Structures are given as C-alpha cells and as structure tokens.
Amino acid sequence: MRPGNELQVLLAHMRPELEPGRYAFVALPPGTVLDPAHVVASIREPEGLSVVVEERIARELGLQVAFTAAWITLRVQSDLAAVGFTAAFSRALGQAGISCNVVAGVRHDHLFVPFDQARQALDALDDLSRSAGAANRVEPFRPHRADRDPDAGAHQELRQEPAMDRVTGLGGIFFRARDPEALRAWYRTHLGIDVQSWGGTAFRWVDGNDVPIGGTTVWSIGGGESFAPGTASFMVNYRVADLDGLLALLREEGCEVIDASGPSEFGKFGWVLDPEGNKIELWQPPEGR
C-alpha cells in the first residue's frame, strides 16, 4: 500500500490509539540477556544500546528506568519522507505541555508520552486532527485520477470536490465455517433461514407495506477462502455508490486497500482492511439493484 505524505490528509486522519501497558526507556548494560520479543524499539548509541520495553520487564531484569511512557500509535500510514508531519503533532503536544518521544516505523509513527499525560495527549492529537480536517476540508477532497501521475502518489495537489457518498447500505454478511454444511443446516432448522444450494440466501428489501424496493442483502456461509488476509470468522459487504472513487480516497487517507475486481454481471467489488485486520468488502451494484 502507498503511504501518504500529503500533510493535511495525514493530520486529519491520524487516528491516534493508545496501546495498553506501561513502557520503559532503559540503557541496556553490557551482558544483559533480553529476549528480543520483549523489545518494542531500540537504538544503538555510542554509549551503548537503548531499548523500550514493557515496564514490568525492566523491573524484572532490575534495569534502571529512565522514562516511563504511554505508547500512542498513529494509525494513518505515513511516508517516511513526509515533510512537516512529526513537527505538527509534536508542536501540538508541546503547546499542551506534553513531551513526546517519536519512533518512526515503516508504516506508522509511534509516540511515547509521559504515562500520566496519556489522556491529555490523545485529546491534543484529536483536536489537531479535527482542526486540520475542518480548516482544510480534507474529507470533501478527492483526487482527479485523470489529472494525476499514477506514479506520483500523494505528491500531486488534491482538488476540491463536493463530499462523495461512501457506504450507502449493507450488501451482505459472510461467515467462515469449519463445517459449512452443518452450520447452514443449523440456521435453516433453528432460525428458519431459507438457505439455497449456493450456500446462502438474499433478503429482499421492502417498504413499510412489504412492497419490494429493488435491493437485497446477501447472507451466506462458506469456507472463508476469500477472507484472506483477514482472520475474522466473518466478512461484511457494504454497498457503495462509486467504488473506484472510494478506493482512491481510502488509499489517499492511508487505509490498507487490498484489491479490486473488474466489472461483472454482479457489479464491481473492492476490499480494504480495517485497523484490526478485518477484511471488508465494498460492492458497487449494477444499475437498478
């Protein structure tokens, strides 16, 4: 996935999340045996190795804690070459009187702030994100694909357009089962779902008078082969009005877009992972469905 480096987009979609636990910055004495799996971050300095570990690990090893921190991850995927992003959120935290130690990963920025100021830090970052979105109208922005060099990524300027519709309804829900036939039989017997030979059913949309209004929500059970790389036991399908436009916008916002299929008699499909790794299917139905 292409990381983002458009500053206002990055700020508006930071999505700061507090990781559980207390973390310690320590200078690792020579000869200390530390399981690499316990290391959150490390840097080699002329004086020796500095590491970040859970505070309990540092205490168990008798290490001197130089700084106890809360760990905040910015879920937006940022380009390591992005200019001004670190300066912007560091300034916001500084104005709130909060120190910040930043560790840049390949995908995300990780902020270590004083443990007892974690909540204030989240509030300051949320305020910055809202201000960036409101002042620069990032949400209504959408790239003109024909006007952009496909290799230029977020370097190109975004043009202003009216806000686009994103999800317009629920298209379906799909279950992964160890024994699909047995699970379908359970739903058929106990919940009365009319499971068809293809493994599911389509609930037709009706108005208040039970008159069909031209839409369906699909329900099915299968082996989950199409769920990868998601690991959940289900996948939700959402109806969208403009699949290509939405996928472009999600990429611009730093979301992990997986793929898209070509047009078919059933419409167009695309997929994205949410921050917890759940695969989401996006469906643009054919006209009239």
C-alpha positions, 0 to 999 in steps of 0.5 A: 500500500502507498503511504501518504505524505500529503500533510493535511490528509495525514493530520486529519486522519491520524487516528491516534490509539493508545496501546495498553501497558506501561513502557520503559526507556532503559540503557541496556548494560553490557551482558544483559540477556533480553529476549528480543520479543520483549523489545518494542524499539531500540537504538544503538548509541555510542554509549551503548544500546537503548531499548523500550520495553514493557515496564514490568520487564525492566523491573524484572531484569532490575534495569534502571528506568529512565522514562516511563511512557504511554505508547500512542500509535498513529494509525494513518500510514505515513511516508517516511519522507513526509515533510512537516508531519512529526513537527505538527503533532509534536508542536501540538503536544508541546503547546499542551505541555506534553513531551513526546518521544517519536519512533518512526516505523515503516508504516506508522509513527509511534509516540511515547508520552509521559504515562500520566499525560496519556489522556491529555495527549490523545485529546491534543492529537484529536483536536489537531486532527479535527482542526486540520480536517475542518480548516482544510476540508480534507474529507470533501477532497478527492483526487482527479485520477485523470489529472494525476501521475499514477506514479506520483502518489500523494505528491500531486495537489488534491482538488476540491470536490463536493463530499462523495457518498461512501457506504450507502447500505449493507450488501451482505454478511459472510461467515467462515465455517469449519463445517459449512454444511452443518452450520447452514443446516443449523440456521435453516432448522433453528432460525428458519433461514431459507438457505439455497444450494449456493450456500446462502440466501438474499433478503429482499428489501421492502417498504413499510407495506412489504412492497419490494424496493429493488435491493437485497442483502446477501447472507451466506456461509462458506469456507472463508477462502476469500477472507484472506488476509483477514482472520475474522470468522466473518466478512461484511459487504457494504454497498457503495455508490462509486467504488473506484472513487472510494478506493482512491480516497481510502488509499489517499487517507492511508487505509490498507486497500487490498484489491479490486475486481473488474466489472461483472454481471454482479457489479464491481467489488473492492476490499480494504482492511480495517485497523484490526485486520478485518477484511471488508468488502465494498460492492458497487451494484449494477444499475437498478439493484 
